[in-house]
Amino acid sequence: MDAKDFYFFIEADVNYFYGKVTTVDTAGNKYQITTGSTVQLSLAPGISYKVLKNLHLEVTIPQIISAQYTVNKASGQQQLTSQNLAFSTNLNSTTLNNLSVGFRLIF
C-alpha cells in the first residue's frame, strides 16, 4: 500500500427540470398557465485506491452538499412569480451509513 496509489476526487451532478401545467375551465377555456424550472447542483467527494494498474476501488459520500434554485410562474387572471434558493448538506451522525463503494475500470 503506497500513498501515491490514493486519489481524492469530487464528482459534480447538475440537473435541470421544467414543467408546464395548463388549467382549463369546464368550457375548455384556458384560464391559467403555470410553469416551473429547477436547477440542482450536488457534490460528492471521494477517495480512490489503485488496486491494480487498471482497477480502482472508490468510496464516496453522495450529495454531501446540494444547492437548488426554483422559479415558478403563473399567468392568467393573476400574475404570480415565486423564487426559491435552497442549500442542504448530508453531514450528520449517519453520514457513514450513506457511503457508496464501487470499482472503476480504466482502459
N, C-alpha and C positions, 0 to 999 in steps of 0.2 A: 504494500500500500504506500504510494508515493503522493506527496502533496500536489505535484503537477498533474495528477490524474483527476483532481476535483475541479469542477467548474460551477460557478454561480451564474444564474440567469434570471431574467424576468420576462414572463410572457404577458403580452397585452392582448385584450379582447375588446373589439369595438362592435357594437350592434346598433342598427337603426330600424325603427318601427314606424309605420304610418298607417293610419286608419281613417275611414270616412263613413259617416252614418247620415243617411238622408231620412228625415221624418216626414211622413205624408199624413194628411187627414183622410177621413172616410171617403171623400170625393176624389181622392187621388192627387190632391194639390200638395206640392212641396211647401212646407212652412218652416222647416229648419234644417240646416246642413251643419253637421259638427265634424271637424277634422282634428286629428291629434298626431303629433310627431314626438318621438322619444329617441334620444341618443344616449347610449350607455358605454362607459369605459370601465374596464376592470383590469387589475394587475395581479399576477400570480408569481411570486418569487419561488425559486427552487435551487436545488443543488444536484449536480450530475457527477457520477463517478465512472470513469473509464474502466469497465470490467475486462473487455478485450479490445483489440485495435479498432473494430467497427461496432462495438456494442457498449452502450452506456446505460447505467441504472440511474433513474431520476426520481426525486421526491419533490413534490410541490405542495404549496398551500394555496388552494383555489380561492380566487376572488378575495385576496387579503384586503384590498382597497377597491372600492367601487364608487363611481360618480354617475349620476343620471340627470339629464335635463329634458323636461317635458313641456310642450306648448300645446294647448287645446284652444280651438276657436269655434265659436258657434255663431252662425249668421241666420238671419230671418227676421222675426219681429224684434228680437233683442240681439245686439252685437255684444258678445261676451268673449273675453280672452283671458286665459289663465296660464301662468308660467310657474314651473317648479324646478328647483335645483336641489338634489339630494346627494349626500355623501354617506357611505357606510363602510364598515370595516368588519373583518371576520376574526379579529383578535379578541379572544375571550378564553375562558377556562377550558373550553372544549376544542380549541384550535387544533390540537394534535389529533383529535378524532377525525378531522377533515382532511388529513394528508392524502395526497394521491401518489401512488407508486407506479412506475412504468418503466419500459425499456425503450431506448432509441437505437435503431439500427442505421448506421451511417454507410452510405455507398460511395 
